[in-house]
Protein backbone atom coordinates (compact mmCIF):
# COMPACT_ATOMS: atom_id res chain seq x y z
CA UNK A 1 0.00 0.00 0.00
CA UNK A 2 1.20 3.55 -0.71
CA UNK A 3 0.68 6.57 1.52
CA UNK A 4 -1.91 7.92 -0.91
CA UNK A 5 -5.21 9.31 0.31
CA UNK A 6 -8.21 8.27 -1.79
CA UNK A 7 -11.38 10.30 -2.13
CA UNK A 8 -14.66 8.65 -1.18
CA UNK A 9 -18.16 10.05 -1.56
CA UNK A 10 -20.44 8.90 1.26
CA UNK A 11 -24.19 9.39 1.15
CA UNK A 12 -27.43 8.28 2.73
CA UNK A 13 -28.49 4.95 1.21
CA UNK A 14 -32.13 5.98 1.19
CA UNK A 15 -33.56 4.09 4.15
CA UNK A 16 -37.08 4.51 5.48
CA UNK A 17 -37.17 6.84 8.52
CA UNK A 18 -38.84 4.05 10.53
CA UNK A 19 -35.53 2.12 10.53
CA UNK A 20 -33.61 4.90 12.24
CA UNK A 21 -33.22 5.18 16.02
CA UNK A 22 -34.13 8.52 17.60
CA UNK A 23 -30.68 8.68 19.21
CA UNK A 24 -28.80 7.77 16.03
CA UNK A 25 -25.78 10.04 15.54
CA UNK A 26 -25.65 12.23 12.47
CA UNK A 27 -23.25 11.49 9.64
CA UNK A 28 -21.08 14.42 10.73
CA UNK A 29 -20.94 13.09 14.31
CA UNK A 30 -20.10 9.58 13.10
CA UNK A 31 -17.28 10.84 10.91
CA UNK A 32 -15.89 12.87 13.81
CA UNK A 33 -15.77 9.71 15.95
CA UNK A 34 -14.14 7.84 13.06
CA UNK A 35 -11.53 10.56 12.64
CA UNK A 36 -10.67 10.56 16.34
CA UNK A 37 -10.49 6.76 16.40
CA UNK A 38 -8.12 6.59 13.45
CA UNK A 39 -5.82 9.41 14.48
CA UNK A 40 -5.65 8.84 18.25
CA UNK A 41 -4.65 5.70 20.13
CA UNK A 42 -7.50 3.24 19.42
CA UNK A 43 -9.70 2.20 22.33
CA UNK A 44 -10.12 -1.44 23.40
CA UNK A 45 -13.67 -1.36 22.01
CA UNK A 46 -12.40 -0.01 18.69
CA UNK A 47 -9.65 -2.62 18.46
CA UNK A 48 -12.08 -5.45 19.27
CA UNK A 49 -14.50 -4.26 16.60
CA UNK A 50 -11.69 -3.81 14.10
CA UNK A 51 -10.45 -7.34 14.78
CA UNK A 52 -13.95 -8.65 14.09
CA UNK A 53 -14.19 -6.54 10.97
CA UNK A 54 -10.90 -7.97 9.71
CA UNK A 55 -12.44 -11.39 10.29
CA UNK A 56 -14.79 -10.59 7.43
CA UNK A 57 -11.82 -10.26 5.08
CA UNK A 58 -8.96 -12.37 6.43
CA UNK A 59 -6.89 -12.76 3.29
CA UNK A 60 -5.59 -9.18 3.38
CA UNK A 61 -4.17 -7.01 6.11
CA UNK A 62 -6.29 -3.87 6.06
CA UNK A 63 -5.14 -2.17 9.24
CA UNK A 64 -2.79 0.74 8.68
CA UNK A 65 0.12 1.87 10.81
CA UNK A 66 -0.14 5.54 9.92
CA UNK A 67 -2.09 6.44 13.08
CA UNK A 68 0.10 8.63 15.23
CA UNK A 69 2.49 9.29 12.35
CA UNK A 70 2.98 12.36 10.20
CA UNK A 71 0.23 11.37 7.76
CA UNK A 72 -3.40 11.71 8.78
CA UNK A 73 -5.28 8.55 7.68
CA UNK A 74 -8.59 10.37 7.40
CA UNK A 75 -9.92 13.79 6.44
CA UNK A 76 -13.53 14.96 6.25
CA UNK A 77 -13.36 17.47 3.40
CA UNK A 78 -17.06 18.37 3.31
CA UNK A 79 -20.11 17.17 5.23
CA UNK A 80 -23.86 17.71 5.25
CA UNK A 81 -26.77 15.97 6.97
CA UNK A 82 -26.93 13.26 4.31
CA UNK A 83 -23.59 13.18 2.47
CA UNK A 84 -19.87 13.75 2.84
CA UNK A 85 -16.66 13.85 0.85
CA UNK A 86 -13.82 12.18 2.73
CA UNK A 87 -10.18 11.37 2.05
CA UNK A 88 -9.05 8.03 3.46
CA UNK A 89 -5.67 6.33 3.56
CA UNK A 90 -5.48 3.52 1.00
CA UNK A 91 -4.92 0.87 3.64
CA UNK A 92 -8.37 1.53 5.10
CA UNK A 93 -10.22 1.12 1.79
CA UNK A 94 -10.75 -2.64 2.29
CA UNK A 95 -12.97 -1.88 5.28
CA UNK A 96 -14.55 1.42 4.23
CA UNK A 97 -17.96 -0.26 4.26
CA UNK A 98 -17.38 -1.24 7.89
CA UNK A 99 -16.08 2.16 9.01
CA UNK A 100 -18.95 4.34 7.83
CA UNK A 101 -22.41 4.27 9.47
CA UNK A 102 -24.72 1.40 8.56
CA UNK A 103 -27.26 3.45 6.60
CA UNK A 104 -24.67 5.16 4.43
CA UNK A 105 -22.92 3.88 1.32
CA UNK A 106 -19.52 4.75 -0.15
CA UNK A 107 -18.64 5.48 -3.75
CA UNK A 108 -14.88 5.35 -4.34
CA UNK A 109 -13.95 8.22 -6.63
CA UNK A 110 -11.46 7.60 -9.45
CA UNK A 111 -7.82 8.59 -8.98
CA UNK A 112 -8.00 10.63 -12.18
CA UNK A 113 -10.94 12.66 -13.49
CA UNK A 114 -13.67 10.57 -15.10
CA UNK A 115 -14.89 12.16 -18.33
CA UNK A 116 -18.63 12.57 -18.74
CA UNK A 117 -19.86 10.12 -21.37
CA UNK A 118 -23.52 10.60 -22.28
CA UNK A 119 -25.56 7.67 -23.52
CA UNK A 120 -25.51 8.07 -27.33
CA UNK A 121 -28.80 8.89 -29.02
CA UNK A 122 -28.40 5.79 -31.20
CA UNK A 123 -28.29 3.59 -28.08
CA UNK A 124 -31.36 5.30 -26.63
CA UNK A 125 -33.18 4.96 -29.96
CA UNK A 126 -32.54 1.21 -29.87
CA UNK A 127 -34.23 0.98 -26.46
CA UNK A 128 -37.10 3.19 -27.64
CA UNK A 129 -37.61 0.84 -30.58
CA UNK A 130 -37.89 -2.07 -28.14
CA UNK A 131 -40.57 -0.12 -26.26
CA UNK A 132 -42.50 0.69 -29.44
CA UNK A 133 -42.45 -2.88 -30.77
CA UNK A 134 -43.07 -4.61 -27.43
CA UNK A 135 -45.85 -7.18 -27.37
CA UNK A 136 -46.69 -10.20 -25.26
CA UNK A 137 -44.97 -13.46 -26.23
CA UNK A 138 -46.30 -16.87 -25.22
CA UNK A 139 -42.80 -18.33 -25.52
CA UNK A 140 -41.31 -15.69 -23.25
CA UNK A 141 -44.12 -16.21 -20.74
CA UNK A 142 -43.41 -19.94 -20.68
CA UNK A 143 -39.70 -19.31 -20.18
CA UNK A 144 -39.93 -16.75 -17.38
CA UNK A 145 -42.55 -18.72 -15.48
CA UNK A 146 -40.19 -21.71 -15.50
CA UNK A 147 -37.75 -20.08 -13.05
CA UNK A 148 -37.48 -22.54 -10.15
CA UNK A 149 -38.29 -21.27 -6.65
CA UNK A 150 -36.96 -24.40 -4.87
CA UNK A 151 -33.63 -24.08 -6.70
CA UNK A 152 -33.34 -20.39 -5.81
CA UNK A 153 -33.95 -21.31 -2.17
CA UNK A 154 -31.14 -23.87 -2.31
CA UNK A 155 -28.85 -21.33 -3.97
CA UNK A 156 -29.44 -18.52 -1.49
CA UNK A 157 -28.97 -20.78 1.51
CA UNK A 158 -25.64 -21.95 0.14
CA UNK A 159 -24.45 -18.38 -0.44
CA UNK A 160 -25.52 -17.21 3.03
CA UNK A 161 -24.12 -20.25 4.82
CA UNK A 162 -27.57 -21.25 6.09
CA UNK A 163 -27.03 -24.54 4.28
CA UNK A 164 -24.84 -26.54 6.66
CA UNK A 165 -22.89 -27.90 3.68
CA UNK A 166 -21.67 -24.37 2.92
CA UNK A 167 -18.53 -22.95 4.52
CA UNK A 168 -19.38 -19.35 3.59
CA UNK A 169 -19.76 -17.06 6.62
CA UNK A 170 -19.11 -13.82 4.77
CA UNK A 171 -18.81 -12.69 1.17
CA UNK A 172 -17.00 -9.49 2.03
CA UNK A 173 -14.90 -8.55 -1.01
CA UNK A 174 -11.66 -9.19 0.89
CA UNK A 175 -12.63 -12.56 2.37
CA UNK A 176 -11.90 -16.16 1.55
CA UNK A 177 -15.68 -16.61 1.63
CA UNK A 178 -15.95 -14.29 -1.37
CA UNK A 179 -13.35 -16.36 -3.23
CA UNK A 180 -15.32 -19.52 -2.44
CA UNK A 181 -18.54 -17.87 -3.63
CA UNK A 182 -16.91 -16.63 -6.85
CA UNK A 183 -15.65 -20.10 -7.77
CA UNK A 184 -18.99 -21.67 -6.87
CA UNK A 185 -20.93 -19.14 -8.94
CA UNK A 186 -18.64 -19.63 -11.92
CA UNK A 187 -19.15 -23.39 -11.77
CA UNK A 188 -22.94 -23.05 -11.52
CA UNK A 189 -23.14 -20.64 -14.46
CA UNK A 190 -20.88 -22.82 -16.60
CA UNK A 191 -23.17 -25.79 -15.93
CA UNK A 192 -25.85 -23.85 -17.83
CA UNK A 193 -23.71 -23.43 -20.95
CA UNK A 194 -22.06 -20.09 -20.25
CA UNK A 195 -18.34 -19.52 -20.55
CA UNK A 196 -17.13 -17.82 -17.37
CA UNK A 197 -14.03 -15.98 -16.26
CA UNK A 198 -12.95 -14.79 -12.83
CA UNK A 199 -11.68 -11.32 -13.69
CA UNK A 200 -9.40 -9.58 -11.21
CA UNK A 201 -9.69 -5.81 -11.13
CA UNK A 202 -7.63 -4.75 -8.11
CA UNK A 203 -5.14 -6.18 -5.64
CA UNK A 204 -6.71 -8.38 -2.95
CA UNK A 205 -10.33 -7.89 -4.03
CA UNK A 206 -12.33 -10.98 -4.93
CA UNK A 207 -12.86 -11.11 -8.71
CA UNK A 208 -15.81 -10.20 -10.86
CA UNK A 209 -17.54 -13.29 -12.27
CA UNK A 210 -18.16 -12.65 -15.98
CA UNK A 211 -20.26 -15.28 -17.78
CA UNK A 212 -21.12 -15.11 -21.46
CA UNK A 213 -23.57 -16.91 -23.73
CA UNK A 214 -22.60 -16.57 -27.40
CA UNK A 215 -24.88 -15.29 -30.12
CA UNK A 216 -26.33 -17.51 -32.83
CA UNK A 217 -25.58 -14.75 -35.33
CA UNK A 218 -22.52 -12.62 -36.01
CA UNK A 219 -23.16 -9.47 -33.97
CA UNK A 220 -21.45 -7.24 -31.45
CA UNK A 221 -24.69 -6.43 -29.63
CA UNK A 222 -24.58 -7.44 -25.97
CA UNK A 223 -27.19 -7.50 -23.21
CA UNK A 224 -25.98 -7.58 -19.60
CA UNK A 225 -27.83 -8.71 -16.48
CA UNK A 226 -25.89 -8.29 -13.24
CA UNK A 227 -25.88 -8.35 -9.46
CA UNK A 228 -23.17 -8.05 -6.81
CA UNK A 229 -22.21 -11.09 -4.79
CA UNK A 230 -20.12 -9.34 -2.13
CA UNK A 231 -21.77 -8.56 1.22
CA UNK A 232 -21.66 -6.22 4.19
CA UNK A 233 -22.33 -7.18 7.81
CA UNK A 234 -22.66 -5.49 11.19
CA UNK A 235 -19.83 -3.49 12.74
CA UNK A 236 -18.01 -5.80 15.12
CA UNK A 237 -19.32 -9.04 13.57
CA UNK A 238 -17.49 -11.53 11.36
CA UNK A 239 -20.80 -12.67 9.83
CA UNK A 240 -21.95 -11.04 6.59
CA UNK A 241 -24.46 -13.41 4.95
CA UNK A 242 -25.92 -10.85 2.52
CA UNK A 243 -29.11 -12.80 1.91
CA UNK A 244 -30.92 -9.82 0.45
CA UNK A 245 -27.99 -7.48 -0.23
CA UNK A 246 -27.22 -8.86 -2.69
CA UNK A 247 -27.72 -12.59 -2.51
CA UNK A 248 -31.22 -11.99 -3.84
CA UNK A 249 -30.02 -10.40 -7.07
CA UNK A 250 -27.33 -13.05 -7.43
CA UNK A 251 -29.74 -15.98 -7.15
CA UNK A 252 -32.08 -14.27 -9.62
CA UNK A 253 -29.22 -14.52 -12.14
CA UNK A 254 -28.73 -18.18 -11.26
CA UNK A 255 -32.46 -18.80 -11.66
CA UNK A 256 -32.36 -17.23 -15.11
CA UNK A 257 -29.23 -19.19 -16.08
CA UNK A 258 -30.74 -22.51 -15.03
CA UNK A 259 -33.85 -21.73 -17.06
CA UNK A 260 -31.72 -20.93 -20.12
CA UNK A 261 -30.30 -24.46 -19.86
CA UNK A 262 -33.58 -26.18 -19.04
CA UNK A 263 -35.47 -24.50 -21.89
CA UNK A 264 -32.54 -24.88 -24.33
CA UNK A 265 -32.60 -21.15 -25.09
CA UNK A 266 -30.12 -19.74 -27.58
CA UNK A 267 -29.69 -16.01 -28.17
CA UNK A 268 -29.48 -13.79 -31.24
CA UNK A 269 -27.18 -11.38 -29.41
CA UNK A 270 -24.36 -11.85 -26.95
CA UNK A 271 -25.58 -12.21 -23.38
CA UNK A 272 -23.59 -11.67 -20.20
CA UNK A 273 -24.59 -12.57 -16.66
CA UNK A 274 -22.20 -10.79 -14.31
CA UNK A 275 -21.70 -11.02 -10.54
CA UNK A 276 -19.64 -8.09 -9.29
CA UNK A 277 -17.37 -7.82 -6.26
CA UNK A 278 -16.34 -4.56 -4.61
CA UNK A 279 -19.82 -3.04 -4.70
CA UNK A 280 -19.87 -2.44 -0.95
CA UNK A 281 -16.49 -0.66 -1.14
CA UNK A 282 -17.86 1.85 -3.62
CA UNK A 283 -18.82 0.13 -6.92
CA UNK A 284 -15.17 -0.78 -7.49
CA UNK A 285 -15.64 -3.99 -9.51
CA UNK A 286 -18.32 -2.63 -11.80
CA UNK A 287 -16.42 0.59 -12.41
CA UNK A 288 -13.42 -1.42 -13.62
CA UNK A 289 -15.53 -3.60 -15.92
CA UNK A 290 -17.59 -0.72 -17.31
CA UNK A 291 -14.38 1.16 -18.13
CA UNK A 292 -12.94 -1.93 -19.80
CA UNK A 293 -16.04 -2.19 -21.98
CA UNK A 294 -15.96 1.53 -22.82
CA UNK A 295 -12.27 1.33 -23.75
CA UNK A 296 -13.16 -1.57 -26.06
CA UNK A 297 -16.05 0.45 -27.55
CA UNK A 298 -18.43 -2.37 -26.59
CA UNK A 299 -21.89 -2.44 -28.15
CA UNK A 300 -24.16 -2.70 -25.09
CA UNK A 301 -27.89 -2.76 -25.84
CA UNK A 302 -28.76 -2.39 -22.17
CA UNK A 303 -27.55 -3.34 -18.69
CA UNK A 304 -29.79 -4.18 -15.72
CA UNK A 305 -28.50 -4.52 -12.16
CA UNK A 306 -30.59 -6.54 -9.66
CA UNK A 307 -29.74 -5.35 -6.15
CA UNK A 308 -31.87 -6.11 -3.08
CA UNK A 309 -35.03 -7.61 -4.54
CA UNK A 310 -36.17 -9.98 -1.77
CA UNK A 311 -37.54 -7.91 1.12
CA UNK A 312 -41.30 -7.47 1.06
CA UNK A 313 -43.18 -5.91 3.96
CA UNK A 314 -46.16 -8.17 4.77
CA UNK A 315 -48.36 -5.04 4.92
CA UNK A 316 -47.52 -4.00 1.35
CA UNK A 317 -47.98 -5.49 -2.13
CA UNK A 318 -45.04 -7.04 -3.96
CA UNK A 319 -43.15 -4.27 -5.69
CA UNK A 320 -40.55 -3.32 -8.26
CA UNK A 321 -38.56 -0.15 -7.64
CA UNK A 322 -36.71 1.67 -10.41
CA UNK A 323 -34.15 4.47 -9.87
CA UNK A 324 -35.58 7.93 -9.48
CA UNK A 325 -32.33 9.66 -10.35
CA UNK A 326 -29.33 7.74 -11.73
CA UNK A 327 -29.96 5.53 -14.76
CA UNK A 328 -31.39 5.57 -18.26
CA UNK A 329 -35.12 6.48 -18.11
CA UNK A 330 -35.88 4.65 -21.34
CA UNK A 331 -34.58 1.36 -19.92
CA UNK A 332 -36.73 1.91 -16.82
CA UNK A 333 -39.76 2.52 -19.05
CA UNK A 334 -39.06 -0.71 -20.94
CA UNK A 335 -38.94 -2.63 -17.64
CA UNK A 336 -42.17 -1.00 -16.47
CA UNK A 337 -43.97 -2.06 -19.64
CA UNK A 338 -42.53 -5.57 -19.53
CA UNK A 339 -43.58 -5.93 -15.89
CA UNK A 340 -47.18 -5.21 -16.87
CA UNK A 341 -47.02 -8.07 -19.39
CA UNK A 342 -45.20 -10.78 -17.43
CA UNK A 343 -45.43 -9.82 -13.74
CA UNK A 344 -48.61 -7.74 -13.34
CA UNK A 345 -48.67 -8.57 -9.62
CA UNK A 346 -45.81 -6.12 -9.04
CA UNK A 347 -46.56 -2.53 -8.09
CA UNK A 348 -44.00 -0.48 -10.02
CA UNK A 349 -42.69 2.90 -8.93
CA UNK A 350 -39.58 5.01 -8.29
CA UNK A 351 -37.07 4.36 -5.53
CA UNK A 352 -34.47 6.66 -3.99
CA UNK A 353 -32.36 3.72 -2.79
CA UNK A 354 -28.71 4.37 -3.60
CA UNK A 355 -26.24 3.18 -4.91
CA UNK A 356 -25.52 0.22 -7.19
CA UNK A 357 -23.44 -1.08 -10.06
CA UNK A 358 -25.65 0.18 -12.89
CA UNK A 359 -24.26 3.64 -12.09
CA UNK A 360 -20.80 2.57 -13.30
CA UNK A 361 -22.27 1.68 -16.70
CA UNK A 362 -24.47 4.77 -16.91
CA UNK A 363 -21.40 6.93 -16.24
CA UNK A 364 -19.62 5.24 -19.15
CA UNK A 365 -22.47 6.05 -21.53
CA UNK A 366 -24.22 2.67 -21.60
CA UNK A 367 -28.03 2.35 -21.26
CA UNK A 368 -28.46 1.02 -17.72
CA UNK A 369 -30.82 0.81 -14.77
CA UNK A 370 -31.44 -1.11 -11.55
CA UNK A 371 -34.29 -3.24 -10.25
CA UNK A 372 -35.02 -2.94 -6.51
CA UNK A 373 -37.52 -4.48 -4.10
CA UNK A 374 -39.61 -1.43 -3.23
CA UNK A 375 -41.07 1.69 -4.79
CA UNK A 376 -39.82 3.96 -2.04
CA UNK A 377 -37.18 3.95 0.66
CA UNK A 378 -35.22 0.91 1.85
CA UNK A 379 -37.41 -0.87 4.42
CA UNK A 380 -35.44 -4.06 5.12
CA UNK A 381 -34.64 -4.06 8.87
CA UNK A 382 -31.61 -6.28 8.20
CA UNK A 383 -30.03 -3.87 5.70
CA UNK A 384 -26.23 -3.95 6.14
CA UNK A 385 -26.68 -6.27 9.08
CA UNK A 386 -25.31 -9.68 10.00
CA UNK A 387 -28.90 -10.88 10.33
CA UNK A 388 -29.47 -10.58 6.57
CA UNK A 389 -30.53 -14.21 6.13
CA UNK A 390 -33.17 -15.82 3.94
CA UNK A 391 -35.03 -17.58 6.76
CA UNK A 392 -36.82 -14.55 8.23
CA UNK A 393 -40.07 -12.65 8.02
CA UNK A 394 -40.26 -10.49 4.92
CA UNK A 395 -37.74 -12.43 2.84
CA UNK A 396 -39.89 -13.24 -0.19
CA UNK A 397 -38.52 -15.48 -2.93
CA UNK A 398 -41.84 -15.17 -4.76
CA UNK A 399 -41.03 -11.48 -5.20
CA UNK A 400 -37.49 -12.38 -6.29
CA UNK A 401 -38.98 -14.64 -8.94
CA UNK A 402 -41.43 -11.96 -10.09
CA UNK A 403 -38.66 -9.39 -10.52
CA UNK A 404 -36.44 -12.01 -12.20
CA UNK A 405 -39.30 -12.66 -14.63
CA UNK A 406 -39.14 -8.98 -15.59
CA UNK A 407 -35.37 -8.89 -16.12
CA UNK A 408 -35.38 -12.24 -17.93
CA UNK A 409 -38.22 -11.16 -20.22
CA UNK A 410 -36.36 -7.93 -20.94
CA UNK A 411 -33.27 -9.95 -21.84
CA UNK A 412 -35.27 -12.18 -24.19
CA UNK A 413 -36.99 -9.25 -25.91
CA UNK A 414 -33.74 -7.26 -26.22
CA UNK A 415 -31.43 -10.07 -27.34
CA UNK A 416 -33.82 -12.16 -29.41
CA UNK A 417 -33.78 -15.91 -28.96
CA UNK A 418 -34.69 -19.37 -30.18
CA UNK A 419 -36.36 -21.91 -27.90
CA UNK A 420 -37.71 -25.33 -28.86
CA UNK A 421 -41.44 -25.83 -28.50
CA UNK A 422 -42.63 -27.66 -25.39
CA UNK A 423 -42.02 -31.41 -25.66
CA UNK A 424 -39.37 -31.10 -28.37
Buried (B, 14 or more C-beta within 10 A) or exposed (E): BEEEBBBBBBBBBBBBEEBEEEEEEEBEEBBBEBBEBBBEEBEEEBEEBBEBBBBBBBEBEBBBEBBEEEEBBBBBEEBEEBEBBBBBBBBBBBBBBBBBBBBBBBBBBEEEEEEEEEBEEEBBEBBBEBBEEBEEBEBBBEBBEBBBEEBBBBBBBBBBBBBEEBEBBBBBBBBBBBBBBBBBBBEBBEEBBBEBEBBBBBEBBBBBBBBBBEBBEEBEBBBBBBBBBBBBBBBBBBBBBBBBBBBBBBBBBBBBBBBBEBBEBBBBBBBBBBBBBBBBBBBBBBBBBBBBBBEEEBBBBBBBBBBBBBBBBEEEEBBBBBBBEBBBEBBBBBBBBBBBBBBEEBBBBBBBBBBBBBBBBBBBBBBBBBBBBBBBBBBBBBBBBBBBBBEBEBBBBEBBBBBBBBBBBBBBBBBBBEBEEEEE
